[in-house]
Amino acid sequence: MKKACLLFLGIAALGACKKDGESTPAPSRTDLLTAKSWRLTTINATLNGSPLPSSLIPACYNDDLFKFNADKTVVQDAGANKCNSTDPQTQSGTWSFNTDQSKLTISVQGSLLNGEADVKELTSSTLRISATPTISGFPISVDATFAPN
């Protein structure tokens, strides 16, 4: 009986061991995007290849947070520094990836981020996107980088 008990314990112990080489799968882009809120850290804009002055982007956007939720909703929080005191503190909208998750579409009315953007980088520490919205009839190339909040 003692040998059977030891044999059972040995089998149970071996079965509980994790095999070498087994690893946790990398998180999907959706998992990375929805894991935390994202704060705009830098934005660069160009017109016909010429950089636009950073003063054209209102400073009030610098403390905005974007929270992408798993249900494909997004909430933009204006932070403490609102562009207009009568603006709502938060605005809601939707987001989606294309099939290969290389493009992110954001729909938040009145937001700086609205439309389709190429996802240049998405890690646990960086979200970097680029887009070319038309503003006042001119195509403006915009590169934006976000950090987790």
N, C-alpha and C positions, 0 to 999 in steps of 0.2 A: 504494500500500500504506500509505503514511504517513497519508493522508486516512482510509482505512478504519479504521486503528488509532485515530485521534483520534475518529472518529465512534463507534466501539464504546465507548471510554472515556467519552465524553460521555453516551451512553445509559445506561451502567452507573452513572455518577454521579447522573444525574437519577432513575433508578429507586431509588436508595438513599436519596433524600431523603424525609423524613417530611412529609406534607401538614400545612399549618396547620389547626388545628381538631381534629386527631386527638388524642384523649386516652385515657389509661388508664381503663378502666371503674372505677367506685367499687367498693370491696370489699363483698361481701355481709355480712349480719349474722353469718352463720356464720363467715366469714373474720375479722371483727372479734372475735368472741367467742373463737375458738380461737387467735388470734395470740399471746396472752400469758397469763400468770397474772393473776388479779384479786384485789386486797386490799380488804377492807371498810374504807371510810373514815368513813362516817356511817350511822347507823340511827336512824330516828324511828318511834315507835309511838304510836298513839292508840286510845282506847276510847270509843266514843260521841262522837267529836269532841274529847275532852279528851286532851291530850298526857300520855303516861306518862313517869315519870322515867327518864332514861337509865340510872340505876343498876339498873334491872330487867334490862338486857342485860348479861350478865357481860363484864367487860373482857377475859377470855381469848379472846374472839372477834375482838378487834381486830387480831391478827396472823395470822389464818387466811388462807390462800391457796386460791383455787379455780382449777383448771386444767381448762378445757373442751377436750376433744380432738375431732378431726375424726371419729373413729369413734363419736361420741355417748356417750363415757364422760366422767366428771368425777372428779377427784381433789381432795379437800379435805385440805390439810395444816394441822395444828393450830398450826404455828409453834412458837416457843420457849416461849410462855406457854400451856400446856395447861390446860384447865378442871379436869381431874382427872389426876393423874400416871399413873394406870393406863389412861387413854384411849389408843387407838392414835394413832400420829403421823399416819397418813394413813387416810382412808376413801375408798372408791371407790363410784361409783354411775353413774347415767345422766342424760342431759339430752336435751331435744328442743325444737324450736320447733313452733308450730302452722303452718298453711299459709302465712299471710302474715307469719310471724315476729314477730308482735306479742305473743305469749305464750311464756314460757320455763318449761318444766316440769323441775324438778330432783328427782331421787330419790336421796338419800344418807341412809341410815338414821341417826337420831340427830343429824342436822345442823340447825343453825339455819335453813339454807335447804333446805326440803323441800316440794315441791308446786308449784303453778302460780303464776306471777307475770306481771304486765303489764310489758312492756319499755317504759319511759318514754323512755329515751335509751340509745343504743349507738353510740359513736364510738371512735376509736383511743385516746382518753384518758379516757372515762367509760362506765361501765355503771350505769344507774339503773333499779331495778325496784320494783314495789309489789305487795303481796299482802295478803290478809285471811284469815290462818289462824285457826282456832278453838282457843283455848288455855284449858283448864279450863272449857269451855262458853261462853266469851266470844269474839266476833269481834274480833280486834285488827287494825287497819290498820297495815301496816308499809311504810315507804319506806326502801330501802337503796341506798346509792351506793358504787361500787367504783372504784378506780383501778388502772391496770396496775402490776404489780410490777417 
